[in-house]
Amino acid sequence: MHTTILVTGATGTVGREVVIQLSIIDGVRVRAGVHSIIKGENLKRLPDVEVCEMNFKDRDSLHAAFTHVDKVFLITPFSDDQVEMAKTLVDEAKKANVKHIVKLSVIGADTEPGLQLGRWHREVEQYIIDSGIAYTFLRPSSFMQNYSNFDASTIQKEGRFYHSTGNGKVSCIDVRDIAAAGVEALIGTGHEGKAYELTGPEALTNQEVAGIISEVTGRQVEFVDVPEDAAKSTMLQHHMPEWMVNAMLELERSYKENQFSETTDTVQQLTGRPPHSFRQFAEDYKECFV
Ligand SMILES: NC(=O)c1ccc[n+]([C@@H]2O[C@H](COP(=O)([O-])OP(=O)(O)OC[C@H]3O[C@@H](n4cnc5c(N)ncnc54)[C@H](OP(=O)(O)O)[C@@H]3O)[C@@H](O)[C@H]2O)c1
């Protein structure tokens, strides 16, 4: 008997890692739901992975993607219509009689009033609860891979990266650990009805992050603390939509205030091993920063 698991957003930062880790599990068939087929090409080479085209705004593509699916790892992108997209996915899961949804949420999604990002995830979490489908919520802190995805280009060009986080500490997590926790939630037992807060092993300031990247790469990297007003105008000048600028700045303010500096031992509990340290992440992603 095989279990078919659909991973949405399968070419994204977390989705790709979930597909890779699920592909080596016996008895699991992975359906990688990809938006642009070209980005999903290399997932086809993994064992027991089928790639299927999926647009969250196109019901026909969703119907096909959900056919004969037992479980779903649900990821939606950071966009202002993410709640609508996620609700559509939950509706399709219900129609397809899906047995379990593991949803990628965010740390603090249960905090009132919380941040905008958390509120969006909370609304979707509640929608899943109301759907009656068994669920597990993964609530990770900020991804270590944000540094390789979003800060690497200025680190490479200028030896600097820019945020408005002051001396605030954040307990960033490696997405490989989020994926490992998600795999356990999908194939292990007893995870239904649970919400897991996932963090890395330590909280670091951006000055400390810069120090670690400098040591690992052997070149001096500096963190520049940007006043919020200046950060806002720069992001707007780069045509970032206003809702996104506001959400990003609210998040950075919360980091500055140490709202996300606590660590949990949930990764260890779920996977049986400690989460990656930032130094380990920096070693493994060193090429991105040079
Ligand atoms: N970054 C963080 O620090 C952090 C921390 C905690 C929680 N989160 C949460 O993590 C989630 C994002 O995960 P991620 O970073 O892995 O995402 P990501 O790298 O931005 O990838 C998003 C994925 O969604 C796909 N996608 C976009 N629009 C789509 C559509 N209309 N139909 C189908 N697929 C579509 C993208 O495919 P294409 O590229 O082909 O469009 C891509 O595969 C968000 O919910 C965010 O709130 C992020």
Ligand as a Chemical Component Dictionary entry (heavy atoms), coordinates in Angstrom:
data_LIG
# 
_chem_comp.id                   LIG 
_chem_comp.type                 NON-POLYMER 
_chem_comp.pdbx_formal_charge   0 
_chem_comp.three_letter_code    LIG 
# 
loop_
_chem_comp_atom.comp_id 
_chem_comp_atom.atom_id 
_chem_comp_atom.alt_atom_id 
_chem_comp_atom.type_symbol 
_chem_comp_atom.charge 
_chem_comp_atom.model_Cartn_x 
_chem_comp_atom.model_Cartn_y 
_chem_comp_atom.model_Cartn_z 
_chem_comp_atom.pdbx_ordinal 
LIG N1  N1  N 0  10.700 33.073 4.809   1  
LIG C1  C1  C 0  10.524 32.919 6.101   2  
LIG O1  O1  O 0  11.392 33.267 6.919   3  
LIG C2  C2  C 0  9.255  32.296 6.611   4  
LIG C3  C3  C 0  9.152  31.997 7.981   5  
LIG C4  C4  C 0  8.001  31.361 8.449   6  
LIG C5  C5  C 0  6.971  31.043 7.564   7  
LIG N2  N2  N 1  7.094  31.364 6.236   8  
LIG C6  C6  C 0  5.991  31.004 5.322   9  
LIG O2  O2  O 0  6.486  30.134 4.312   10 
LIG C7  C7  C 0  5.627  30.243 3.178   11 
LIG C8  C8  C 0  6.453  30.359 1.926   12 
LIG O3  O3  O 0  7.251  29.201 1.791   13 
LIG P1  P1  P 0  8.548  29.211 0.867   14 
LIG O4  O4  O 0  9.470  30.278 1.334   15 
LIG O5  O5  O -1 9.043  27.831 0.741   16 
LIG O6  O6  O 0  7.910  29.719 -0.500  17 
LIG P2  P2  P 0  8.656  30.223 -1.801  18 
LIG O7  O7  O 0  10.085 29.792 -1.815  19 
LIG O8  O8  O 0  8.336  31.657 -1.979  20 
LIG O9  O9  O 0  7.902  29.386 -2.913  21 
LIG C9  C9  C 0  6.541  29.581 -3.199  22 
LIG C10 C10 C 0  6.083  28.437 -4.075  23 
LIG O10 O10 O 0  4.702  28.649 -4.417  24 
LIG C11 C11 C 0  4.577  28.560 -5.824  25 
LIG N3  N3  N 0  3.476  29.401 -6.288  26 
LIG C12 C12 C 0  3.420  30.761 -6.324  27 
LIG N4  N4  N 0  2.243  31.167 -6.838  28 
LIG C13 C13 C 0  1.550  30.033 -7.154  29 
LIG C14 C14 C 0  0.291  29.777 -7.748  30 
LIG N5  N5  N 0  -0.543 30.781 -8.131  31 
LIG N6  N6  N 0  -0.092 28.498 -7.954  32 
LIG C15 C15 C 0  0.718  27.481 -7.593  33 
LIG N7  N7  N 0  1.926  27.636 -7.008  34 
LIG C16 C16 C 0  2.337  28.911 -6.807  35 
LIG C17 C17 C 0  5.924  29.016 -6.380  36 
LIG O11 O11 O 0  6.116  28.556 -7.705  37 
LIG P3  P3  P 0  6.675  29.580 -8.835  38 
LIG O12 O12 O 0  7.981  30.074 -8.321  39 
LIG O13 O13 O 0  6.798  28.736 -10.049 40 
LIG O14 O14 O 0  5.648  30.681 -8.952  41 
LIG C18 C18 C 0  6.871  28.331 -5.383  42 
LIG O15 O15 O 0  7.046  26.973 -5.694  43 
LIG C19 C19 C 0  4.729  31.460 3.404   44 
LIG O16 O16 O 0  3.463  31.003 3.807   45 
LIG C20 C20 C 0  5.432  32.185 4.554   46 
LIG O17 O17 O 0  4.547  32.959 5.328   47 
LIG C21 C21 C 0  8.202  31.964 5.736   48 
# 
loop_
_chem_comp_bond.comp_id 
_chem_comp_bond.atom_id_1 
_chem_comp_bond.atom_id_2 
_chem_comp_bond.value_order 
_chem_comp_bond.pdbx_ordinal 
LIG N1  C1  SING 1  
LIG C1  O1  DOUB 2  
LIG C1  C2  SING 3  
LIG C2  C3  SING 4  
LIG C2  C21 DOUB 5  
LIG C3  C4  DOUB 6  
LIG C4  C5  SING 7  
LIG C5  N2  DOUB 8  
LIG N2  C6  SING 9  
LIG N2  C21 SING 10 
LIG C6  O2  SING 11 
LIG C6  C20 SING 12 
LIG O2  C7  SING 13 
LIG C7  C8  SING 14 
LIG C7  C19 SING 15 
LIG C8  O3  SING 16 
LIG O3  P1  SING 17 
LIG P1  O4  DOUB 18 
LIG P1  O5  SING 19 
LIG P1  O6  SING 20 
LIG O6  P2  SING 21 
LIG P2  O7  DOUB 22 
LIG P2  O8  SING 23 
LIG P2  O9  SING 24 
LIG O9  C9  SING 25 
LIG C9  C10 SING 26 
LIG C10 O10 SING 27 
LIG C10 C18 SING 28 
LIG O10 C11 SING 29 
LIG C11 N3  SING 30 
LIG C11 C17 SING 31 
LIG N3  C12 SING 32 
LIG N3  C16 SING 33 
LIG C12 N4  DOUB 34 
LIG N4  C13 SING 35 
LIG C13 C14 SING 36 
LIG C13 C16 DOUB 37 
LIG C14 N5  SING 38 
LIG C14 N6  DOUB 39 
LIG N6  C15 SING 40 
LIG C15 N7  DOUB 41 
LIG N7  C16 SING 42 
LIG C17 O11 SING 43 
LIG C17 C18 SING 44 
LIG O11 P3  SING 45 
LIG P3  O12 DOUB 46 
LIG P3  O13 SING 47 
LIG P3  O14 SING 48 
LIG C18 O15 SING 49 
LIG C19 O16 SING 50 
LIG C19 C20 SING 51 
LIG C20 O17 SING 52 
# 
